[in-house]
Amino acid sequence: MFVARVTGSVVATQKVASMTGHKLLTVEPYRVDPDSNTRLVPTGRTFVVVDTLGAGIGEMVLICQGSSARLTPETEKLPIDAVVIGLVDTVDIGGTVVFSGRDDDRHR
């Protein structure tokens, strides 16, 4: 699992039937800043994920990737590799809050 920020959406009018009605988002994974451990920094990568929770642009989300992405009731029969499994409220590293959705001006 990893945390990522929702950066956009994907619209595909032609897709396999099982994917009809599923919202697709682009996300950028984040990691703990190795220089300070006091903030999250983007990795510069982008993934397309299925969103079953209704995440919005700018929101920080929890992503599950690989075969585990197909283990939720909503995705068990979908041909996917990544899914939003949580909406992140806070991230705490060693007693320091490095992300809080309440304080983030890009949150929603």
Rosetta blueprint (number, residue, H / E / L):
1 M L
2 F E
3 V E
4 A E
5 R E
6 V E
7 T E
8 G E
9 S E
10 V E
11 V L
12 A L
13 T L
14 Q L
15 K L
16 V L
17 A H
18 S H
19 M H
20 T L
21 G L
22 H L
23 K E
24 L E
25 L E
26 T E
27 V E
28 E E
29 P E
30 Y E
31 R E
32 V E
33 D L
34 P L
35 D L
36 S L
37 N L
38 T L
39 R L
40 L E
41 V E
42 P E
43 T L
44 G L
45 R L
46 T L
47 F E
48 V E
49 V E
50 V E
51 D E
52 T L
53 L L
54 G L
55 A L
56 G L
57 I L
58 G L
59 E L
60 M E
61 V E
62 L E
63 I E
64 C E
65 Q E
66 G H
67 S H
68 S H
69 A H
70 R H
71 L L
72 T L
73 P L
74 E L
75 T L
76 E L
77 K L
78 L L
79 P L
80 I L
81 D L
82 A E
83 V E
84 V E
85 I E
86 G E
87 L E
88 V L
89 D L
90 T E
91 V E
92 D E
93 I E
94 G L
95 G L
96 T E
97 V E
98 V E
99 F E
100 S E
101 G L
102 R L
103 D L
104 D L
105 D L
106 R L
107 H L
108 R L
